[in-house]
């Protein structure tokens, strides 16, 4: 059964009760006041104040149904007027409408009486109608409870004479009681000189608490028989978000409930924009229901960057500050705004209670790319930081997948959402994700997208006059040019950075990093030295200087820099890692392991620390311990996108004869490097794959499993041939196959060696045939002992063949 969010009158009593939360005590109190007034013969006139959607109609309907379903019905007739009574223009219209409702409620024949009254003038209508109601009260001993919505609209249409006459009737006669509603405290009841000043008891309808919101959503889910109840704990972050976005407004809560089950950001974003569009009439009506000054103040506040003081609002709205202050109080009482008090500063700032309204208002005023802020503001509230990080990684992976499948436009679209998320993640969580949006734009060959992203960073930096964001703009720009191999532009950007932004250690560090990437190590060292001069306590400057010295093959000097970095920041895991790597290069394995162990203590989830610890253990021939480290590193590397970890893991597996697993691990490393287009790494990994496959071949050969030995050889050759077709085959592989043949021949299985040699020559290109010819002749001679084989060779080739024969056999040739 549907829920009518804008027209609760369409719901029956039971449905309304099921979705009524947080106001049970208030309903009971109001009914108690009505009952007491009925018993004592006095009148109880109340006005319920609250913004549209806060639940005023829902409350009035439950008052109506509660009276009709209780003993109060014997003494009271509740008349519920429509939320919009546009036909009530004066007091006579109101009285006629009351008679029409009486005809429906108590089934008395008033139709002909009403039609006759309509032909009379206003005075006669009032006198006759009041006399009719007076007699009804005496005969039936029943009073009328008028449930009047939007009382401010009715009073606004009444003239001064009608207002005064209505007040006089309510004071003189005892047959009416009124419970009205209004979105805010309006002049006709607020001003001292007005007839209805201080006439109504004011009831402010407060927002729902987070607990009430949770109960409402549970009731709605139960009503819908939704799966939300089954996994309710998973939706708690959404309930928190709904509380912030709606300010506890029940109607908005039920609207946002529509997208509570949407999980993926793209779906949520689309659902949000659709929802905001559908809510336009609702928010427009809310704004139009406010007095002009309140409307302008609320609109001004909604479009400001954040909470604002009355003085700031007054300046922007051009309304006197004393008027702004008084109107803000009324808007606060009515639930439109909420104050934020700062004890230390002794100031009060106001903000719009419903963040969703602010987002909608911005949507209605901003155009084009500026609308990114709308989704960002929503995401900041809707998702927890951890969920945003998880969604970031999911979209990032999706971009990679769809791009591989050639769906470039889909990848570009997802990239936009990646930018939104990065903006929405709180600063303290940004280190948990690596912003790759610009890199990704470049990857999908979207130069315009990359430039727009950089431009957005620049505009934001200039708008906020934030040196840190301006610095980020230049760093992103330099990185962009670095990515597209425009070294000249990289240097130009670095120079602009130094000219435009104040010189600082971090700026000099960045410039040094760029120069290092360009291979300009001497200039990079100068930049890092300057960074250290500007901030001698910067452990990062020493860290990066050490990296340059290490690249210049000055490990001892580099070690001093890393030691200084650690002295400045003993808790920097990455400093301990690079220090360990330098120690390992200096063959100080014990100290290296201590350094890596310290890094692991500081950052147990750092895959690089585990990987380097494993490398050093491998160097010490502690293969099984090393293997365990690499397995842990792979587990810790969330996306497993580090080819070196997979390569080292493969090497360790091969060391304990798990060749098939080792080859799969190296293949994974090659797959990752292929995505990154790193030719140098690809060549190294190809060599590793071939070496492991040939090592496996030798393993089977020694066990005299010749078929498996040949299969492993063929596997290495097929892989080599595939890399060769891609133009990536490294000529170092020639030496790898020669080493294999020498080991093969030394087993004295010469027929197998001859077969292996033939397969190698047939599979690889003609260059290998010429290269391996001496080995081929040596095997032929060993098998046949035919001296003519040697006699027909040129001297230098003959010498090479004789040397090979000596290496792999016991035959001595003079």
N, C-alpha and C positions, 0 to 999 in steps of 0.2 A: 504494500500500500504506500502511496507517495507521501512525502512530507512537504507541506506547503509553507516554504520559508517566508514568503511575502504575504500570504493570506491565511493566517492561522484559523480564521473563522470557518474555513472549509474542513478543519479537523473536528472530529467528535470529542466528547468529554474524555473518554478513556485514552484516546491517542494523545490528547493534550497533557493528561496526567502522567503518562509514561515518559514524556520528554520534559517534564517540569523538574528542574533541579536548582538547588541553592536558594530558593525563595520560599520554601515551605513555611518557615517561621513567619515571614512577612505576610503571606496569605492568611495564616491563622490569626495573626494580630489584626489585620484589616477586617476579617470576618467577625472577630470578637468585638471590635469597635462598632461595627454595624449592628450587631446583636444588642449590644448595650444601649445604643441610641434608640433602637426599636422598642426595647423594654421600657426605657425611661421616657419615651415620647419626645426626645430631643432630636436634633439633626446632626449628622456627621458628614461634613464636606471635606473632601481630600483632593489633592492634585498630585499625581505621580509624575515626577520629572526624570527624564532619561532620553538619550539619543535614540534615533530610529534603529530598530533591530535589537534593542536592549531587552525586549521582552514585555513591554507595556501591554500590548494587545493580548498576549498569552495570559498575563496576570488578570486582566479584566475578564477574559473569557472564563477563567477558572473561578473568579468571583461570581460571575453570572451562573455557571453550572452548579457551583457549591450551594448557592442560595436556593436554586430551583430543586436541588436534591436533598434539602434539609427542612427542618421545621420552620425556618425563617420564611419559607414560601407562604406560610399561613398569614404572615403579617407584612410581607414586602414583595413587591413585583420589580425584579430587575429588568431594566430596558437597556440593551446593548446597542448603541449606535454604531454605524459603520465607521471605519477608520478615516474615510474621506466623505464628509457630508457637504458636498459642494452646493446643494440646493437650499441649505439653511443660510438665508441672507439677513434675516432680522429675527426678532423675538417671536413674532407671529409664526414664522416658518418653523421655529423650534417647537413651539407649542403644538402646532398641527402635526409635526412629526411624532411627538409624544403620543398624541391621540391615535395615530396610525399604528404605532407599536402596541398600544393598549388593546387595540382591536385584535392584534395577533396574539398577544400574551394571555389575555383573560377572556377572549372570545365574547366580547360584548358588542352589540350591534352599533357601531359608530360610523360606519361607512357613509350612510345618508347624512348623518349629522356633520361629518367632515366636509362632504361635498357642498352642503348648504353654507357652512362657515366660510368656505373659500370665496363665496360671492359677496361676502361682507367686507367692510373696511377693517383696518388693522385693530382699531380700538374695540370694535364689536367682537372680532375674533378672539382677542385676549380675554375680554370679560366673559363671553359665553364659554370658552374653553376652560377657564379657571373655575367657573361655577360648576361645570360638568365634573371636573376632577375633584372638586371639593365634595360634591354629593357622593361621588364614587368612594372617596375616603371614609365618609361617614357610614355609608351603607355596607361596605365590604370590610371596613376597618383595616385597610391595606394602604401602605404608602408606596411611593414610586422611587426606586433607586436608579438615577440616570447615570449610565456608564458612558461618558462622553470622551471620545478620543480627539486629540489635536484641538484642545479647548482654545488654544491661542488663535486658531483659524476662525473659529466661530465668533469669538470676541472681537477679532479684527474686523469682521463684517458688520457687527452690531454698531449702530450709532451710539452716541453718549446717552441719549434718552433711553434706548433699549437696555443698555448696560445698567443704568441706574434703576430702571423698572424691574429688571430681572433680580437684582440684589434685593430690592424691596419685597418682591414676591417670596424669595427664599427666606427672608427674615420674618415676614408676617405670617406666611402660611406654613403648615406643618406636614404637607403631603409630599414634599420633594426632599431627597438627599442626592448629593452629587459626588461621584468619584470621577475626576477628569484626568486626562494625561496631556503632557506637552513635552517637546524635546528639550526645552530650556525654560528658565524662569523669565517670563515675559512681562512687558511694561504694565499691562492691564491688571496684573496682580501684584506687581513689584513696587510700583510708584505710590507714594503716600497719598497723592491727590486723587487717585483712581478709586471708584466705588468698591472694587473687590480687593483693595489693599488689606492684607492680613486676614482675609476671609477664609481661605483654605488652609487646612493642615498640609504642610508640604512633606511628601515622601520621595526621597531620592532613590531611584532604582539603581543599585550599585552593580558593577561588573561581576561576573562569575569568577570565583577563585580558581586556581589551578586544579584543586580537588573537585570543584563543581564541574569544571570543563571535562575532567577525566570521567566523571559520572555521566555527564551528558553524552559523551562519545560512546561510552559503554552501552548506554540505553539506546542510542541511535543504531549501534552495531547489532544489538540484540533485536531491535525492531526490524532491521534489514536482514537478519540472519546472516550477518557478514562473517568472513573468516578473521576479521580484526580481533575478535574476542579470543580466538584460539591462540594467537601469538601476540597478546596484548603488550607484553613487556617490550617487544621489538618496536612498538609504536610510541613508547614514552617520549623519545626525543621530539616526535611530531607534536605531541600534546603540549610540550613545553613551547615549541615554536608557535602553535596555534594560540596559546595564551598570550604570547608577546605580540603576535600579528593582529589579533582581534581585540585586545584590550578587554577580554571577557565578554564581548558582545555575542549573545547566543545566535543571532542570525548569521553573523560572519563565521562563527564556529561551525555551524551546519553547512555553510557554503564551502569552507576549507576542507571539511570532512570529505568532500567529493574527491579530493586529490590525495588523501592520506595514504591510500594503498599504492600510489604510484611510487616506484623505487628509483628508477633511473632519471638522472638529471634532465635529459632531453625531454622525456615524457612530462616531468614535473614542470619544466619551463613552458612547454606548449600548453599544458593544462592551466598554468597560472595566467598566461596571457588571455586565454579563452575565458577564464573565470572573471578576470578584471573587466573584460569587455562586457560580459553579462551583468556585472554588478554596476555598470555605469548609471542606469536609471535609479538604482537604490542610493548611490552616493550623491547623485545630483539632487534627489529629493531631500536628502539630509541637509545638504548645503542650503537649498532653497527654503527650508523650514526655519532657518535661523534669521534673527534680525540682521539688518544690513551690516552694522558695525561688527557684530560677532562673526558674521560670515567672512568679512574681509580679514579680521584678525586670525581666524582659524586657517584661512587659505594662505595667508602670509607665513604663518608658522609651519604649515605643511610643506611649503616650498623652500624653507630655509634648510641649511646643511645639517642642523641638529638642534638640540635643546637651546632655547634662547631666553634671555631676560626680557622683562616688559620694556625696558629701554631700547633693546635691540629690535624688538618687534615694532615698537612705536616709530623708530627711525625708518624701518623698511616700509611700514604701512602708511606712514605720514598721518598717524592718529596720535593725539596727545597721550602722553604716558599715563596720566591719571585715569583716562578713559580706558586705555588698554588694560591697566591693572584691575579695574572694576569689572570689565567684561571678561577678563580671564578667570576671575573668581566665579562668575556665572557659568562659564564654559566648563570649569572644573567641577562645579556642583552638578552640572548636567551630564558629566561623564565624557566630554569631548576632549579635554586636555588633562594632563597630570603634571604636578609640580615635581621638580627634582631639587632637593635642598642640599647645599654644601656647607657643612658646619664650619669648616676652617675659613672659607671665603665669605660666609654670611650673605650669600646671594641665593636667589631662587631662579631656576630656569624652568621653562615650561616646554613640554613636547606633546604632540598629538598622541592620544592614548592608543589609537588603533594604527599600528604600523602599516597595515594593509591599505588603509585610506591614504596614507602618505605615498605609498608605492603607486596606487591608482592615480593620485593627483599628478605625480610626476609623469606617468604614462600619458596623461592627457595634455601635457605641456611640452614634453621633450620630443625631439625628432631624431631619426637616423641613428648614428653610432652612439650617441649619448645615452641611448636606452640600455646600453650594457649595464649602467649603474642600477637600473631597476631590478634586473635579474640578480645582480650581485647582492643588493640589499636583501632580497628575498632569501637567497641561498644562505647568507650569513645567519639567518634566523632559522630557516627550515631544517638545515642539516647541522649536526655536530661537527666540530673540526675533524674528528676521526672519520666520520662518514664522507666528508668532502675529500679527504686524502684518499680514502678507498675509491671513491667515485672518480677522482682524478686519475688514479692508476688504471682503473677499468677502462676509461675512455682512451687513455694513452695506449693501452694494449689494443683496443678496438681500432684505433687509427692505424697502428702498424698492420693489423690483420687485413683491414679493408684496402689499405694501400697496396699490400702485396697482391691482392686479388684484382688490382687495377681500378678499384672504385675510388678514383682520386677526388671527385666532387664530394662524396660522402665523407672522406677523410678531412677535407677542408672544412666542411660544416661542423664536424666534431671538434675540430681545432678551436673554433670560436667558443665552444662550451668549455674547453680546457682553459682558455683565457679567463672566462667568467669565474671558474672555480679558484684559480690562483688568486684572483682579486678578493674572493670571499673568505679565503682561509686566513684566520688571525695571524698576525705577524709572528707570534711565538711558536706557531706550528709550521711556518713556511719552510723551515729547515728539513721537515719530514718529506717534502716533495721537491724534486728538482724541476724548476720551471724550464721546460723544453719547448715552449710554444713557438718561439722564433726559429729554433732549430727544426721543429716539425714543419713549419711553413716552408722552410727551405727544402726540406726533404720531399715535400709534395710539389716542389717547384712553384710555390705560390709566393713570389717575391713581393707582390703587392700586399699580401696578408702580413708578411714579416715586417714590411715598412709601416703598415698601419698600426701594428702592435707596438713598434718602437715609437711611432708618433703619438700613440695614446699615452705611453709612459712619459714622453716629453711634455705633452699638454697637462697631464696631471701634476708633474713636477713644477711647471710654471704657474699653474693655477694655485697650488698650495704653497708656492715659493719655498719649496723644500729642497735644500742642498743635497740631501741624501738621495731623493728621487731624481734630481738632476744628474747626479753622479751615475745612478743606475741607467739613465737614458744613454749617457755616453758609453758606458760599459757594454750595453746591449748593442749599440750602434757599431762599436769596434768589433764585438764578437760576430755581428752580422757580416761585416766586411771580411773578417777572418774566415768565416764559413764559405764565402764565395771566392776566396783566394784573391781578394783585391788588397794586396799588401800596402799599396800606396794610400788607399783610403783608410786603412787601419792606422797608419802612422799619422795621417792628417787628423783623424778623430782623437788620437792620443794627444796630439799637440793642442787641439781645441780644448780638450779636457783640462789640460794644464793651464791654459790661458783664461778660460771662463770661470772655472770653479776654484775656490780657495785651495791653495796647496795644502795637502794633508798626507799623512802616512798611508792611509788606505788608497788614495789616488795614485801615489807613487808606486805602491805595491801592484795595483792593477796595470799601470803602464809597464812595469817590469815583467809582469806575466805575459802581456801582449808581445813585448820585445823578445822574450824567451821563446814564444811560439814561432816567431819569425826567424829564429836562429841567431838573433843579434845578442849573443850572450854578454859581450862586454858592456853594451849599453844597458842590458837588463841588470847586470851587477851594479852599475852606477845608480840605477833607479832604486834598487833594493837598499843600497847603502844610504841613499838620501831618505828613504822611508824610515830607516833605522835612526838617522840623525834627527828626523822630525819627531819620532816616537821610539826612544830607546827601549821602551817596555813592550814593543810589539813582537810577540813571539811568532806571529805569522810572517813578518818581514824576514826574520832570521830563518824561518822554515823555508820560504821560497828562495832566499839567497842560497841556502844549502842545496836546494834542487838544481840551481844553475851550476854551482860548483861541481856537483856530482855529474851533471851532463858534460862538463868540461874535463871529466876524468880526474877530478881532484878530490878523491874520497876523504882524505884526512882533513882537508879544510872544510869539506861539507859536514863531516862529523862534528867539528867544533861548532858550526852553526846550529845543528840539530840539538847539540847539548845545551847551547845557550837558549834555544827556543823552549826546551824542557825546563830549564832553570826558571824561565819567566812564567811558564804555564805547565806545571808538572802533570796536569790533568788532561793534556791534549793527546788523545789517542793516536791521531795521525802523525804527530811528531815522533812518538815512540816507534811507530811502524817504519817510517823512512830511516830513522836511526838504525833500527834492526837490519834493514836491507843493506845499508852501507857497511855495517859490521860483518854481515854475511859475505859481502863482496871482498872484504879485507881478510876473509877466512877466520874470523873471530866468531865461530858458530855459537859457542856457549853464551857469550855476551849478547849475540843477536837473539837467541831464544829468550833470554831474560827480558830483553826489550820488547819482543813480541808478546810475551806473557803479561807484561805490564799494560800493554795496549788492550789486551783481552780483558784484564781486570777492570780497566776504565770503561771499556765499551764491549761488553760480552757479545753483542749482536753485530759486530763489525766483521764482515766477510773477508776484508783485505787482511786484517790481523791474523785470522785463522789460516788464510791461504799462505801468507808469508811464513808463518810458523811451520806449516806443512812443507814448504819448499826447503827450509833449513833442515828439517828432519830427514827429508829425502836426500839431501846432500850428505847427511851423516849415515846414509843407508838404513835408516830406521823406517822402512817402507810402510809397514802396517800402521805405525803411529801417524805417519804422514798422510796415509790414505784416510784415516779417521778425521784428520784436520780438514782435508779437502771436502769430505762429505758434509761436515758441519758448515763449511764456507758456502757450499751450494745451497744448503737449507736456509742459511741466513740471507743469501743474496736473493731478495724477493722475486725478481724477474729472471734471475740467473743469466744476466746479460754480460757477464765478464768472461771473455773467451779464455783468459789466462787461467782462471779457476778450473774450467772444464779441461783445459789442456794438461794442467798439473795433475788433475784427478785421473785423467787417462794415462799419464806417464806412471803414476803410482799403481794403477791397476795392472799395467803391463809388467811392473817390477815383481808382482806376485803371480804372474802368469795368467791373469784374467784378461786375455787378449780381446775377446769379443766385446766385453764391457768397455775396455779401454778404447777400442776403435769407435764405439758409439759415442763415448765422451768427447773424443777429438772431433768427430763429425759435428757434434753440437757446437763446439768452439768455432769450427769453420763456418757453420750456418750463421752464427752471430756475427762473425767478422765479415761475412759476405754482405750482410745487411748494412754494415758500416763502411763497406768499400775500402777496407784497409789491406792494400795489396801486400805490404811487407809482412804483416801478421799472417795473412793467408799463406804466403810462401813458407813461413816457418811452421805453420800448422800442417801444411801439406807434407813437408819433410817429416814431421813427427808421425803423421798417419802412416806414411810409407814405411818408416823405420819400424813402427810397432807391427805392421802387417808382415814385414820381412822377418822380424824377430819371431813372430808366430810361426812363420814358415820354417825357420831354423829349429824351433821347438819341436814341431812335428817330424822334421827330417831326422833329428837325433833319436826320436822314438820309432823311426823307420815307418812312419805313417806317411808314405810318399804322396798319396792322393790329397790328403789334407794340406801337406806342405805345398803342393802345386796350387791348390785352391787359394791359399793365403797369398802366394806369389801373384796369382792372377788378380786377386783383389787389390793388391798394391798397384799393379800395372793399370788396371781399369780406372782406378782413382787418379793416377798420374795422367792418363790419357784424357780424362774428363777435364782436369785442370788445364792441360795443354790446349784443349779446344777453346777454353775461355781466355786463353792468352795469359794465364797466371802461373804456368809451370816454371819453377825455379831451376836453373841449370845445375844447382848444387845437388840435385837428385842424381846426377851422373855418378858422383862419388858414392852416394848411398848404395846404388846398385852394384858398383864395383866392389865395395866392402862386403856386400851380401854374397857375391860370387866367390870372393876369396874365402869367406867363412864356410861357404857351401863346399868349395873344393877341398878344404882342409879336412872335411869329414871322410874323404876318400870315396864318396859315393859319386864317382865321376860321370856315370851314365845319367844320374839325376841332374848333376850340375850341367851336363851338356843339354839336357832337355829344358832346364830352367833358362839357360843362355839363349836357346832357340826361341823360347816364348818371349823373352825380354826383347830380343831383336825384332821379332815379328810384330810385337805390339807397339813398340815405340818407333819414333821416326828414324830416317836413314842415318842421321848423325850418330845414333847409338850403335849402328852396325859398324861404322868405321871406328868408333871409340872402343868398342868391345872386341874388335878383331884380334888383338893380341891374346886376349883371354880365350877366345874361340879356338885359336891355333894351338894354345897351350893344352887345352882339354883334348883336342883332337890328337895331339902327339902322345899325351899320357895314355889315352885309350888304345891307339894303334901302334905306337912305338915306331912310326914311319919317319925316318930321318929326312926324307925328301921335303917334308913339311917345313923343316927349319932351313934347309938349303935354298929354297926358292924365295926366302924372305930377305928384304933389305936389312942391312946390318943393324940399324937402330931399332927396327921392329923386331929383328931376331933376338937382340939383347933383352928387349922388354918381355918377349915370350919366354926366354930362358929364365928370367928373374921370376916370372909367375909360376913356371914349372917348379922352380926351387922352393917357392913359398908354400905350394899346396901339395907337394909330393916328396918322396924320398929319392927321386931320380936326380943324378948328378950328370951334368953335361959340361964337357970341357969347352 
